[in-house]
Amino acid sequence: MAMDRETLETFLKDAFPEAEITLTDLAGDNDHWQAEIVSPQFKGVPRVRQHQMVYAALKGEMGGELHALALKTRAPD
């Protein structure tokens, strides 16, 4: 079963309430997503750690209900 936009967005907004989040369904199947997240929580945090924070926000769904997620993360300018 794939993860729909609303569910994915809920996970991300819960973890990053002040973030600007843009989701793109890359294959039109609710299974291959790209998330662009601009969050003050990422300020001064290395990119690898930013991505780990996003995966933690998904509460174990990555690789299960959510098959693929391409990430673009950064702190606001």
C-alpha positions in Angstrom: 0.0 0.0 0.0 1.3 3.5 -0.9 1.4 6.6 1.2 -0.9 9.3 0.1 0.0 13.0 0.0 -2.1 13.9 3.0 -0.5 11.2 5.3 3.0 12.2 4.2 2.3 15.9 4.7 0.9 15.2 8.2 4.0 13.4 9.3 6.2 16.2 8.0 4.1 19.1 9.3 3.9 17.4 12.7 7.7 17.2 12.9 8.5 20.5 11.2 5.6 22.9 12.0 7.3 26.0 10.8 8.6 24.5 7.6 7.7 25.2 4.0 7.0 21.8 2.5 6.6 21.0 -1.2 5.7 17.5 -2.1 5.9 16.1 -5.7 4.5 12.7 -6.7 7.3 11.6 -9.0 5.6 8.6 -10.6 1.9 9.4 -10.1 1.5 6.3 -7.8 1.7 7.8 -4.3 4.8 5.6 -3.8 7.7 7.7 -5.2 7.8 11.2 -3.6 10.1 14.1 -3.6 9.9 16.4 -0.5 11.5 19.8 -0.4 11.6 21.1 3.2 12.8 24.5 4.2 12.9 24.6 8.0 14.5 26.7 10.7 15.2 23.4 12.5 17.8 22.7 9.9 19.9 25.8 10.7 23.5 24.7 11.4 22.6 21.1 10.9 24.6 19.0 8.4 22.6 17.7 5.4 23.0 14.1 6.4 21.5 14.9 9.9 18.7 16.9 8.2 17.7 13.8 6.2 17.9 11.6 9.3 15.5 14.0 11.0 13.1 13.6 8.2 13.3 9.8 8.2 12.7 9.9 12.0 9.6 12.0 11.4 8.2 9.2 9.2 8.1 6.9 12.2 9.3 3.8 10.5 7.2 4.1 7.4 10.1 4.6 5.0 10.7 1.4 3.1 7.3 0.1 4.1 4.2 2.1 3.2 6.5 4.8 1.7 8.7 3.2 -0.9 10.9 6.1 -2.1 11.5 9.6 -1.0 13.9 12.0 -2.6 14.8 14.8 -0.2 15.9 18.4 -0.6 16.4 20.0 2.8 17.7 23.4 3.9 17.4 26.1 6.4 15.7 29.4 5.3 17.9 32.1 3.9 
